[in-house]
Amino acid sequence: MMASQPDGTAIELVRQDGEPVAGTSTQVVQAAESARNLTIQAAQDEKEHTNLERSFFLTECSALHDEINTRMGQRGTLFTFTIITAGSLLSLGATTNAQIALFYPVLSLFLAAAWSDEDGKIGALGAYMHEQERRYDLYGWCSYHRPRKKMSGLLASLRRLYPTSLLGLATRGVFLSTQALAILVGVANAGAHNQLASTWPLLCVAILAMIITAFVIRHKRDHSLEREVRNP
């Protein structure tokens, strides 16, 4: 009668390349347990890393909100400064020299560029926070305040020509209306003093600055952030 085969009897294992290799049932169990432990450890490490990133974002979120509030204050200051500057230069241009009024559209172009830069940074910060909220399955103000519908077709291609929000309408209205008023004041004053010939170059520059301002001022909030492409 043959003796029962012991537990340590060699069995055949197959490598990934198809070649057989000798092993034992005990070694197979140990290898399986080792692979299972490695899988569990990797899952725990990934979970800890995700929690660390989430905690970092929540801490970063407070600093980003402070920066947004600061930039909103600077944007409002530029808006107020533009109105004060328009009133000062237009009053001087109407009473003294027409060229002073015609200089305002050029100055307001640079103020509009600064306003647009601040507004664009606010939009970029909001887009980043919205993206991180979606990444960590959070629902905050940035996710709630995103536009629900996106325009397509002809309206999407022409959106640069008209304001898509009340803030954009108000900003373009103030900048463009004060520029147009400055041009009218300058032309009227120059015509009253027979200085139209000498003010034509500055008048052309003022009109060009007004046209550029209409394209510079944008209240954009549905843009996507540019990502850095890293090679593996």
C-alpha angles and dihedrals in degrees: 000000000000120000118244115263112256123238092249095062112134118254131186122259125188122224123217090259091056098252116132119237130190119245144144133246089248091056091049091054092047092049091050092049091048092051090047092051091049090051092050091047092050091050091050092048091050091049092049090049091050091049090049091052091048092051090048091052092049089052092045091048092068092053092047092052089053090051091049091051090049093050091046089055091050090048091053091047091054090050092051093044090053092055092047091048092049092053093048098046095042092052091050092045092051095050106031124011126006092211090067091061092045090053092062096076089057092049093046090052090064091044089052090051090052091048091050091049092053091046092048092052090051089052092048092051091049092049091051092050091047091052092049091048090055091046094055095036094249127145115208139143094291091056093044095048098050116113112267096206130043123208120236139183121016095353091056092052093047098044092102089065098057135036117259097196140038090250091055091047092050094046096047090043093055097042098042096040093051090046091051090047091050091053092050092048091048094049092046093049092044091050092049091054096038092246100126093112093056095044098051096094093050090043091056091049090049093052091048091050090052092053092048091048090059089061097038096058108077130156099203121176109152098065123123123232119252110243127211110245110221123195114231 
